[in-house]
């Protein structure tokens, strides 16, 4: 199992980042136009006022070693399933990878804290575990690197979006 913690400065207050993070049109634009994903769909969304639940189905742009690509084949999609509990200020998420089902677990949390005037820090902690004989470590490393790259790229894209759209 591998774990990572990421800390990104985002150029808006926490409330604005949460608003963007759960805006369906914003997410589709970020993933498809900004990050180059062939597809991003909001498959499910419920909100009872305290907990917002969302499930997105995506086909990402991925980099992977040949051995992993051979295992994955044409099953490169994944689902992100998560719950934002407003009173806790935590988004708990997990990824279900189409190619590996329950053999690979990617799960984590996202928190947002104020960081000066009109800025915040997006704090992401996650872990990756692959239980695949012979190539588990390679799959873990690939999933970890792609997850880190995705969070890093989204932070840069969000900051660019905020710079383009802020008055």
Secondary structure, DSSP 8 states (H G I E B T S, - for coil): -EEEEEEEEESS-HHHHHHHHT-HHHHHIIIIIIS--SEEEEEEEEE-SSEEEEEEEEE------HHHHHHHTT--EEEEEEEEETTTTEEEEEEEETTTGGGEEEEEEEEEEE-STT-EEEEEEEEEEE--TTTHHHHHHHHHHHHHHHHHHHHHHHHHHHHHH--
